[in-house]
């Protein structure tokens, strides 16, 4: 009897172990829509197509999977410049051409190496033949004209409206606490980006010399070893100012001179970032420079849409308002600002936020505060105002998540929320822009200032936060000598999805379980 019972228990355990990993059958499948549009001759290189990707994959990873050995690029990560897809290379036939990345029918704020793909995304690469003549057609409009592609996949997945419960929307926001908590969240991993550096160093947080020195070394390495141009160059100048160093004498380079002579600036994102950087210490620009402040302002204004905005998203419009803020006395600028503010007001949700995410809401808060507009005024208040909406995205760990439906805090949302809240405190204290260091001393890169600890009698006073000016939103053309693809950052390993059909763990468990069951059956038969 004991042997029979032992055999029975052994058999049951073996059966259960076989299916221990059956949960992988229900693993979520991550898919995005990929589309590639070439020049007027090639037309649609890849019609909208559903593609699978792994968690953490970038837009480059998805492209590389779809076009193996057919991409031309240089650099890695955020500094990856894509210049060729399937034989169509920027700068060859069309000297002022480049590949532009769009995500969910909007111009991306980062390059292909920096954009992490999310489930349901629409990833589009569009070939721009002349950066001085940007296309006005949307992706769908262009495809209708040049192809017979099925366009049903080009409708982005809409998140359901997420109006916060009025009972949970704070009516009095403790901005000092929100700033301190966000800074503590970001500092857990040191300083890792230009905007993060600006927000943290303006926040009043206590930052050790070691952390500052480490980030300065990172800036030095970037300047010495990576391509510095366009939006990346402008952001680097802002970050160097944030740490108290001199971008006109940084590792023996005059980055400001390089910026006002940079002929790769080709879109409103780069124009706005450059203008912000040149104004950060009110740098003198010689008469013979390729760019002047007036030329940059005119370039931004020339691309404003008739209905009042730059694009249809709150982010782009807010970034333009931030860059143009010092030029409000110009009639043409004032007129453009008025149209854009009305456009943003029409976009504000009933919950007080914008585009149902923390990043867009933070950028609007930054723009209003820099322009001297009170974001808590009635004209910017629905069921809640802009600030009240923004803090609903802050989590118990101090960080901010992108959307209310997002699973956790992330660095990008947190850094943007941080500098937006700091800029708001600057507005309240009438301290101007967080991007203006013109009245502050310059230190040597090797000897960062000791951290300033606020007096106990006063709450920490944020310093000038930063504005989320998009990093290179497009992949700028690179010289022909860079056309040979060099190794990119280690590509996210493209493995088959964890489903019942492809999961190796499942099949190995099943095979082992089968062997064990057969063994148990033989033992059973021998006992009885």
C-alpha positions in Angstrom: 0.0 0.0 0.0 2.8 2.4 0.9 4.6 1.7 -2.4 1.3 2.3 -4.3 0.7 5.6 -2.5 4.3 6.7 -3.1 4.0 6.0 -6.8 0.8 7.9 -7.0 2.3 11.0 -5.3 5.3 10.8 -7.5 3.1 10.7 -10.6 1.1 13.7 -9.6 4.2 15.8 -8.8 5.6 15.0 -12.2 2.5 16.0 -14.0 2.3 19.3 -12.1 6.0 20.1 -12.8 5.4 19.6 -16.5 3.0 22.5 -16.6 4.8 24.8 -14.2 5.7 27.1 -17.0 2.4 27.0 -18.9 1.8 30.6 -18.0 4.1 31.7 -20.9 1.3 30.7 -23.2 -0.4 33.9 -22.2 2.6 36.2 -22.4 1.7 39.5 -23.9 2.7 39.9 -27.5 4.4 43.2 -28.3 3.7 44.6 -31.7 4.1 47.9 -33.5 3.4 49.1 -37.0 6.5 49.9 -39.2 6.4 51.9 -42.4 9.2 53.3 -44.6 8.6 56.0 -47.2 11.4 56.8 -49.7 11.9 59.6 -52.2 9.7 60.5 -55.1 11.1 57.6 -57.2 11.1 54.8 -54.6 7.7 55.7 -53.1 6.6 53.3 -50.3 9.6 51.1 -49.5 7.6 49.3 -46.8 3.9 49.6 -46.5 2.4 49.7 -43.0 3.3 46.3 -41.5 2.8 44.8 -38.0 6.1 43.8 -36.5 7.0 42.1 -33.2 9.6 43.4 -30.8 11.2 42.6 -27.5 10.9 44.7 -24.4 13.5 47.5 -24.4 13.8 47.5 -28.2 14.5 50.8 -30.0 13.2 52.1 -33.3 16.6 51.1 -34.8 16.3 47.5 -33.5 12.9 47.2 -35.2 14.3 48.7 -38.5 17.3 46.5 -38.3 15.1 43.4 -37.9 13.0 44.4 -41.0 16.0 45.4 -43.1 18.9 43.2 -42.1 22.3 44.4 -43.5 20.4 47.2 -45.4 20.9 50.1 -43.0 23.6 52.7 -43.1 24.4 54.5 -39.9 27.1 55.8 -37.6 27.3 56.1 -33.8 25.4 54.4 -31.1 22.5 55.0 -28.7 21.1 58.5 -28.7 24.0 59.5 -31.0 23.1 57.0 -33.7 22.6 58.7 -37.1 20.7 56.7 -39.6 21.5 57.8 -43.2 20.5 54.9 -45.4 17.7 52.4 -45.7 17.5 49.7 -48.4 20.0 51.5 -50.7 18.5 55.0 -50.3 21.2 57.1 -48.7 20.8 60.7 -47.5 23.3 63.2 -49.0 23.9 61.3 -52.2 21.4 62.1 -54.9 19.8 64.8 -52.7 22.5 66.9 -51.0 20.2 68.3 -48.3 18.3 65.2 -47.6 17.9 63.1 -44.4 15.8 60.3 -42.9 13.2 61.6 -40.4 11.6 59.5 -37.6 7.9 59.8 -36.8 6.2 58.0 -34.0 2.4 57.8 -33.8 2.0 60.4 -36.6 4.2 63.0 -34.9 7.8 64.0 -35.4 9.9 62.1 -32.9 11.8 64.0 -30.2 14.7 61.6 -30.2 16.6 59.6 -32.9 16.1 56.0 -33.9 18.7 54.8 -31.4 17.1 56.6 -28.5 13.4 55.9 -29.0 12.1 52.9 -27.1 9.2 51.2 -28.9 6.0 50.8 -27.0 3.2 48.3 -27.7 0.9 49.7 -30.4 3.4 52.3 -31.7 3.4 53.5 -35.3 7.1 53.8 -36.3 7.6 55.7 -39.6 10.8 56.6 -41.4 10.2 59.3 -44.1 12.9 60.4 -46.5 13.1 64.2 -46.7 14.6 65.3 -50.0 15.3 68.9 -48.9 15.4 70.0 -45.3 14.5 73.6 -46.5 11.3 72.3 -48.0 9.7 70.2 -45.3 6.6 68.2 -46.5 3.2 69.4 -45.4 1.4 66.2 -46.0 0.8 63.8 -43.1 2.1 60.3 -43.5 -1.3 58.9 -44.4 -1.8 61.7 -47.0 1.5 61.1 -48.6 0.9 57.3 -48.8 -2.5 57.9 -50.4 -0.8 59.9 -53.2 2.2 57.6 -53.9 1.0 54.1 -53.1 -1.8 51.6 -52.8 -0.8 50.5 -49.3 -3.4 49.4 -46.8 -3.6 52.3 -44.4 -5.8 50.8 -41.8 -2.8 50.2 -39.5 -2.0 53.9 -39.3 -4.6 54.7 -36.7 -2.7 55.0 -33.3 -4.1 53.1 -30.3 -6.0 55.7 -28.3 -5.7 55.5 -24.6 -9.1 55.9 -22.8 -9.6 59.3 -21.2 -8.2 59.3 -17.7 -9.9 62.0 -15.8 -8.6 61.7 -12.2 -11.2 61.3 -9.4 -11.9 64.8 -8.2 -11.5 63.6 -4.7 -7.9 62.6 -5.4 -6.8 65.7 -7.2 -4.9 67.9 -4.8 -6.2 71.5 -4.6 -3.1 72.7 -2.8 0.1 71.3 -4.3 3.3 71.2 -2.2 5.7 72.0 -5.0 8.8 72.0 -2.8 8.0 68.4 -1.7 7.2 67.3 -5.2 10.6 68.8 -6.4 12.6 67.2 -3.5 11.0 63.8 -4.1 11.6 63.9 -7.8 15.2 65.0 -7.4 15.8 62.1 -4.9 14.3 59.6 -7.4 16.6 60.8 -10.2 19.7 61.0 -8.0 19.6 57.3 -7.2 21.4 56.7 -10.4 23.5 59.9 -10.6 23.2 62.4 -13.4 22.5 60.8 -16.8 21.3 63.4 -19.3 21.5 67.1 -20.1 18.0 67.9 -19.0 18.4 65.8 -15.9 21.5 67.8 -15.1 19.7 71.1 -15.5 16.7 70.1 -13.5 18.7 68.6 -10.6 21.3 71.4 -10.4 18.5 74.0 -10.4 16.3 72.1 -7.9 18.2 73.0 -4.7 19.0 69.4 -4.1 22.3 68.6 -2.4 24.5 67.0 -5.0 28.0 65.7 -4.1 31.1 66.9 -5.8 31.7 63.3 -6.9 28.4 63.1 -8.7 29.1 66.5 -10.4 32.6 65.5 -11.3 31.5 62.2 -12.8 28.9 64.0 -15.0 31.5 66.6 -16.1 33.8 63.7 -17.2 30.9 62.3 -19.2 30.4 65.7 -20.9 34.1 65.8 -21.7 34.0 62.3 -23.2 30.9 63.3 -25.3 32.6 66.4 -26.7 35.9 64.7 -27.5 34.6 61.5 -28.9 31.1 62.0 -30.3 29.6 64.0 -33.1 28.5 67.4 -31.7 26.0 69.2 -33.9 22.4 70.3 -34.0 20.2 69.8 -31.0 22.8 67.6 -29.3 25.3 70.4 -29.4 22.8 72.9 -28.1 21.8 70.6 -25.2 25.5 70.0 -24.3 26.1 73.8 -24.1 23.1 74.1 -21.7 24.4 71.2 -19.5 27.9 72.7 -19.4 26.4 75.9 -18.2 24.4 74.0 -15.6 27.5 72.6 -14.0 29.2 76.0 -14.0 31.7 75.4 -16.7 32.5 77.5 -19.9 31.2 76.0 -23.2 33.5 78.5 -25.1 36.6 76.8 -23.5 35.5 73.3 -22.9 38.2 70.6 -23.5 39.9 73.2 -25.8 36.8 73.7 -27.9 34.5 76.7 -28.4 31.2 75.0 -28.6 29.2 78.2 -28.9 31.1 79.2 -32.0 30.5 75.8 -33.4 26.8 76.1 -32.8 26.2 79.5 -34.5 28.1 78.2 -37.5 26.3 74.8 -37.5 24.7 74.3 -40.9 23.1 71.1 -40.0 20.3 72.8 -38.0 17.3 71.9 -40.1 14.0 71.9 -38.2 12.1 73.8 -35.5 13.4 71.5 -32.7 17.0 72.2 -33.5 16.3 76.0 -34.1 14.6 76.3 -30.7 17.4 74.4 -28.9 20.1 76.5 -30.5 18.3 79.7 -29.6 17.9 78.6 -26.0 21.6 77.7 -25.8 22.8 81.0 -27.4 20.6 82.9 -25.0 21.8 80.9 -21.9 24.6 83.4 -21.3 23.6 86.0 -23.9 26.6 85.1 -26.1 27.8 87.5 -28.7 27.4 86.3 -32.2 29.7 87.9 -34.8 28.3 89.4 -38.0 29.8 86.7 -40.2 28.2 83.8 -38.4 26.0 81.4 -40.3 23.2 81.8 -37.7 22.1 84.9 -35.9 19.3 85.2 -33.3 17.1 87.0 -35.8 17.7 84.2 -38.4 16.8 81.5 -35.9 13.6 83.4 -34.7 12.5 83.8 -38.3 13.2 80.2 -39.1 10.9 79.1 -36.2 8.2 81.6 -37.1 8.2 80.5 -40.8 7.1 77.0 -39.9 4.1 77.9 -37.7 0.9 76.5 -39.1 -1.9 78.8 -40.1 -4.2 77.4 -37.4 -1.8 78.6 -34.7 0.6 75.8 -33.8 3.8 74.0 -34.7 2.5 70.5 -35.3 -0.6 69.2 -33.4 1.0 68.2 -30.1 1.5 70.2 -26.9 5.2 69.3 -26.7 6.3 71.0 -29.9 4.2 74.1 -29.3 5.5 74.5 -25.8 9.1 74.2 -26.9 8.7 76.9 -29.4 7.1 79.2 -26.8 10.0 78.5 -24.4 12.6 79.5 -27.0 10.7 82.6 -28.2 10.0 83.9 -24.7 12.8 86.5 -24.7 11.5 88.0 -27.9 8.0 88.8 -27.0 8.6 92.5 -27.7 8.8 91.7 -31.4 5.3 92.1 -32.9 5.6 89.1 -35.1 6.7 86.9 -32.2 3.9 88.3 -29.9 1.3 87.4 -32.6 2.7 83.9 -33.0 2.7 83.4 -29.2 -0.9 84.6 -28.9 -2.1 82.1 -31.6 -0.1 79.3 -30.0 -1.5 79.9 -26.5 -5.1 79.8 -27.9 -4.2 76.6 -29.7 -2.9 75.1 -26.4 -6.0 76.2 -24.5 -8.1 74.3 -27.0 -6.1 71.2 -26.3 -6.3 71.2 -22.5 -8.2 68.3 -21.1 -11.0 68.5 -18.6 -8.5 67.2 -15.9 -6.2 70.2 -16.5 -3.5 68.2 -18.4 -2.4 67.9 -22.0 -2.3 64.8 -24.2 -3.1 62.6 -21.2 0.6 62.4 -20.1 3.0 64.0 -17.7 5.6 64.9 -20.3 3.3 67.1 -22.4 1.7 68.7 -19.3 5.2 69.5 -17.8 6.3 71.2 -21.0 3.2 73.4 -21.1 3.8 74.3 -17.4 7.4 75.2 -18.3 6.3 77.4 -21.2 3.6 79.3 -19.3 6.0 79.9 -16.3 8.8 81.1 -18.5 6.4 83.5 -20.3 5.2 84.9 -16.9 1.7 83.4 -17.3 0.2 82.0 -14.1 -0.7 78.3 -14.8 -3.2 78.4 -12.0 -5.3 81.2 -13.5 -8.9 80.5 -14.4 -8.1 80.4 -18.1 -5.8 77.4 -17.5 -8.1 75.7 -15.1 -10.8 73.1 -15.9 -11.7 70.6 -13.1 -8.0 71.1 -12.1 -5.2 73.3 -13.2 -1.9 72.4 -15.0 0.1 71.9 -11.8 -2.6 69.9 -10.0 -2.8 67.6 -13.0 1.0 67.1 -13.3 1.4 65.9 -9.7 -1.2 63.2 -10.2 1.5 61.4 -12.2 4.0 61.4 -9.3 4.4 58.0 -7.6 5.4 57.0 -4.1 9.0 56.5 -5.1 9.2 60.2 -6.0 9.3 59.7 -9.8 6.7 60.5 -12.4 5.1 58.1 -14.8 4.3 58.9 -18.4 0.5 58.1 -18.4 -1.9 57.1 -15.6 -2.0 53.7 -17.3 1.8 53.3 -17.2 3.1 50.7 -14.8 5.9 52.7 -13.1 7.9 55.9 -12.9 10.5 56.6 -15.6 13.5 59.0 -15.9 12.3 61.0 -18.9 8.9 61.9 -17.3 10.6 62.6 -14.0 13.2 64.9 -15.3 10.7 66.9 -17.3 8.3 67.2 -14.4 11.2 68.2 -12.2 12.4 71.2 -14.3 8.8 72.2 -15.0 8.0 72.5 -11.2 11.3 74.3 -10.6 10.5 76.7 -13.4 7.1 77.4 -11.8 8.9 78.3 -8.5 11.1 80.7 -10.5 7.9 82.3 -11.8 6.5 82.7 -8.3 9.7 84.2 -7.1 10.2 86.4 -10.2 13.6 84.8 -10.9 13.1 84.5 -14.7 14.2 81.5 -16.8 15.9 78.5 -15.4 17.9 78.4 -18.7 19.6 81.8 -18.1 23.0 81.6 -16.4 24.1 85.1 -17.6 24.4 86.5 -14.1 26.2 83.5 -12.6 29.9 82.9 -12.4 31.8 80.3 -14.4 33.9 77.7 -12.7 36.6 75.4 -14.1 35.3 71.9 -15.1 37.7 70.2 -12.7 36.5 72.0 -9.6 32.7 72.0 -9.4 31.2 74.1 -6.7 30.4 72.6 -3.3 26.7 71.8 -3.1 24.6 74.6 -1.8 22.4 73.5 1.1 19.4 75.7 1.7 19.1 77.3 5.1 16.8 75.3 7.5 14.4 78.2 7.9 13.5 78.1 4.2 12.3 75.3 1.9 14.7 74.4 -0.9 14.5 76.9 -3.6 14.7 75.3 -7.0 17.1 76.8 -9.4 16.4 77.1 -13.0 15.0 73.8 -14.4 15.2 72.8 -17.9 13.0 72.6 -20.8 12.5 69.4 -22.6 13.8 70.6 -26.0 13.7 67.5 -28.1 17.0 65.9 -28.7 17.6 65.5 -32.4 14.1 64.7 -33.6 15.5 63.6 -36.9 18.5 61.8 -38.1 20.7 64.4 -39.7 22.8 63.7 -42.7 26.3 62.6 -42.1 29.4 62.8 -44.3 29.8 60.1 -46.9 32.8 58.7 -45.1 30.5 57.5 -42.4 28.3 55.5 -44.7 30.0 52.2 -43.8 28.0 50.8 -40.9 29.9 50.4 -37.7 28.9 48.4 -34.8 26.0 49.9 -33.0 25.3 49.6 -29.3 24.6 46.0 -28.5 21.4 45.3 -30.2 18.5 44.1 -28.1 18.6 40.4 -28.7 15.8 39.6 -31.2 14.4 36.3 -29.9 11.2 34.7 -30.7 8.3 35.8 -28.5 7.4 33.8 -25.3 4.3 32.1 -26.6 3.2 28.5 -26.6 4.6 28.0 -30.1 8.1 29.4 -29.6 9.0 29.3 -25.9 12.0 27.0 -25.4 11.5 26.8 -21.7 8.0 25.5 -22.2 9.0 22.8 -24.7 11.9 21.6 -22.7 9.7 21.4 -19.6 7.1 19.5 -21.6 9.7 17.0 -22.9 11.1 16.5 -19.5 7.7 16.1 -18.0 6.8 13.5 -20.6 9.8 11.4 -19.8 9.1 11.6 -16.1 5.4 10.6 -16.6 6.4 7.6 -18.7 8.9 6.7 -16.0 6.2 7.0 -13.3 3.8 4.8 -15.4 6.5 2.1 -15.6 7.1 2.3 -11.9 3.3 2.1 -11.3 2.9 -0.9 -13.5 5.8 -2.7 -11.8 4.4 -2.1 -8.3 0.8 -3.2 -9.1 
